[in-house]
């Protein structure tokens, strides 16, 4: 018998990373190749300078630096606090 052929297995280069996790809650924010589930925050001057996670509502700048984490009174804040304790 010869070597088995694995034609159903794609090359690593053919498999794209379709993952865009929130830095806080790790919810996947990937929607499709053109869109994201990230919520853009429009400033009064019309520019988008930050974004929010729709799951935990935490706010980030465009470089994914944390601007605001919801407090412990919210579900997202409690999840962050539990994660930090682990």
MARPAZA-687927 format. One record per residue: x, y, z of N, C-alpha, C, O in turn. Coordinates in steps of 0.001 Angstrom, whole numbers, padded with zeros to 6 digits, always signed. Layout:
residues N
XYZXYZXYZXYZ...
END
This chain:
residues 86
+000836-001189+000000+000000+000000+000000+000875+001244+000000+001890+001304+000694+000482+002209-000765+001214+003469-000821+000803+004400+000317-000031+004072+001161+001409+005540+000297+001075+006560+001284-000363+007026+001102-000807+007222-000030-001106+007208+002206-002468+007731+002059-002422+009192+001618-001534+009948+002011-003387+009565+000803-003470+010944+000343-004506+011681+001183-005607+011185+001421-004138+012840+001612-005014+013656+002442-005458+014881+001649-005081+016011+001959-006251+014641+000639-006689+015729-000224-007659+016674+000472-007798+017829+000070-008327+016192+001508-009301+017029+002199-008639+018005+003174-009310+018902+003686-007366+017854+003436-006657+018747+004353-006091+019905+003545-005356+019703+002578-006442+021116+003951-005951+022291+003241-004546+022641+003700-004136+022312+004813-003829+023307+002829-002516+023805+003197-002680+024894+004243-003709+025567+004291-001674+025066+005074-001741+026091+006103-001954+027467+005491-002630+028309+006081-001386+027702+004314-001537+029001+003661-002967+029241+003173-003359+030389+002965-003752+028171+002989-005134+028314+002531-006107+028582+003673-007236+029014+003441-005677+028330+004892-006546+028504+006047-006300+029890+006626-005188+030204+007051-007337+030714+006640-007161+032060+007182-007571+032084+008646-008431+031316+009077-006946+032970+009398-007310+033175+010791-008558+034033+010813-008491+035241+010582-009664+033435+011080-010903+034190+011137-011260+034433+012588-012365+034139+013044-010283+034980+013299-010462+035244+014714-010003+036670+014991-008910+037070+014590-010839+037426+015674-010528+038793+016076-011024+038949+017507-012078+039547+017725-010289+038423+018494-010796+038411+019866-010741+039779+020543-009823+040564+020306-011725+040049+021378-011707+041238+022238-010585+041050+023247-010467+039969+023823-009753+042066+023483-008669+041926+024461-009151+041674+025892-008385+041172+026715-010396+042010+026201-010918+041836+027559-011692+040534+027708-011315+039679+028509-012774+040373+026944-013648+039207+027134-013336+038055+026185-013888+036965+026334-012457+038285+025210-012030+037286+024237-013141+036813+023291-012978+035801+022608-014259+037530+023244-015329+037218+022292-014794+037465+020888-014114+038464+020653-015092+036574+019960-014620+036722+018594-015414+037833+017907-016635+037747+017784-014711+038878+017462-015358+040020+016834-015281+039964+015311-015650+040924+014635-014804+038847+014769-014731+038671+013316-016146+038505+012764-016937+037732+013305-016464+039222+011697-017768+039052+011040-017578+038447+009657-018072+037355+009377-016870+039152+008801-016487+038610+007505-015243+039356+007031-014660+040138+007783-014840+039117+005797-013590+039697+005302-013629+041215+005221-012580+041859+005238-014817+041797+005133-014944+043243+004976-015426+043961+006228-015248+045174+006346-016028+043242+007160-016651+043879+008326-016196+043229+009630-015697+042104+009651-016382+043964+010696-016068+043496+012042-017286+043737+012922-018163+044525+012567-017345+043076+014048-018411+043317+015013-018037+044458+015964-018832+044828+016827-016828+045017+015812-016410+046146+016639-017331+047336+016370-017727+047574+015229-017668+048077+017420-018532+049247+017289-017650+050487+017284-016999+050791+018283-017624+051202+016171-016828+052419+016070-017486+053555+016829-018701+053735+016745-016697+054329+017574-017204+055483+018314-016864+056726+017498-015692+057054+017311-017894+057413+017016-017694+058605+016194-017624+059827+017102-018536+060086+017888-016546+060560+016984-016321+061773+017774-017093+062941+017150-017538+062842+016007-017259+064054+017893-017981+065217+017353-017403+065751+016037-018135+066327+015232-016101+065565+015813-015488+066040+014569-015721+065076+013399-015255+065336+012290-016434+063970+013631-016749+063004+012584-015737+061889+012422-015950+060974+011626-014649+061948+013155-013599+060930+013082-013915+059770+014023-014537+059958+015068-013484+058582+013642-013579+057427+014537-012229+057298+015230-011215+057033+014584-012218+057485+016549-010968+057454+017295-010901+056311+018306-009870+056096+018943-012018+055576+018448-012032+054449+019374-013115+053464+018941-013894+053736+018028-013147+052323+019611-014160+051314+019319-014565+050620+020615-013828+050637+021602-015754+050006+020596-016269+049268+021752-016552+047829+021356-016926+047537+020220-016365+046943+022315-016731+045542+022129-018233+045420+022375-018712+045890+023408-018993+044810+021471-020428+044667+021694-020771+043683+022815-021889+043705+023330-019845+042839+023191-020119+041839+024235-019894+042406+025636-020784+042329+026483-018706+042979+025890-018395+043453+027251-018463+044972+027368-018336+045506+028470-018661+045679+026258-018801+047141+026204-017528+047893+026590-017585+049104+026801-016390+047221+026689-015133+047900+026980-014738+048738+025768-015066+048397+024632-014026+049843+026025-013665+050761+024950-012158+050774+024738-011385+050721+025694-011748+050844+023472-010339+050781+023091-010033+051870+022080-010929+052331+021371-008759+052291+022006-008375+053193+020928-008146+052353+019674-008323+051136+019709-007764+052971+018593-007614+052245+017332-006399+051325+017305-006228+050553+016361-005552+051400+018334-004392+050509+018444-004667+049384+019452-003746+048679+019864-005933+049220+019846-006398+048211+020804-005905+048436+022229-005886+047500+023028-005508+049660+022558-005174+049999+023943-006469+050265+024698-007382+050890+024159-006559+049801+025929-007783+049928+026719-007987+051379+027131-007094+052006+027701-009172+051904+026837-009551+053238+027292-010486+053149+028491-010414+053973+029402-011362+052150+028490-012336+052021+029560-012774+050565+029685-013135+049932+028693-012741+050044+030894-013263+048702+031184-014483+048899+032060-014423+049611+033062-015578+048279+031694-016773+048416+032520-016483+047946+033937-015748+046981+034143-017060+048630+034904-016828+048321+036318-017393+046988+036743-018081+046318+035974-017096+046603+037982-017487+045292+038496-018987+045155+038676-019470+044044+038897-019753+046257+038587-021198+046156+038726-021861+045612+037468-023058+045327+037471-021086+045465+036387-021641+044927+035153-021133+043512+034925-020138+043091+035515-021825+042792+034070-021432+041419+033754-020023+041376+033166-019224+040513+033529-019721+042303+032262-018394+042339+031653-017313+042612+032676-016247+041998+032638-017582+043535+033595-016610+043842+034636-016368+042656+035554-015234+042417+035968-017417+041910+035877-017262+040735+036729-016450+039664+036018-015629+038994+036645-016666+039493+034723-015900+038495+033967-014421+038866+033960-013568+037989+034101-014102+040154+033798-012712+040615+033799-012086+040355+035163-010953+039882+035241-012810+040660+036239-012293+040486+037591-012018+039003+037859-010994+038665+038455-012916+038120+037428-012705+036679+037623-011510+036194+036822-010733+035368+037301-011359+036700+035607-010254+036301+034762-008925+036716+035401-007955+035959+035365-008883+037912+035984-007652+038405+036599-007280+037591+037845-006099+037481+038174-008265+037024+038536-008003+036248+039745-007412+034882+039434-006745+034294+040284-007642+034370+038239-007156+033029+037873-005675+032934+037838-005131+031868+037546
END
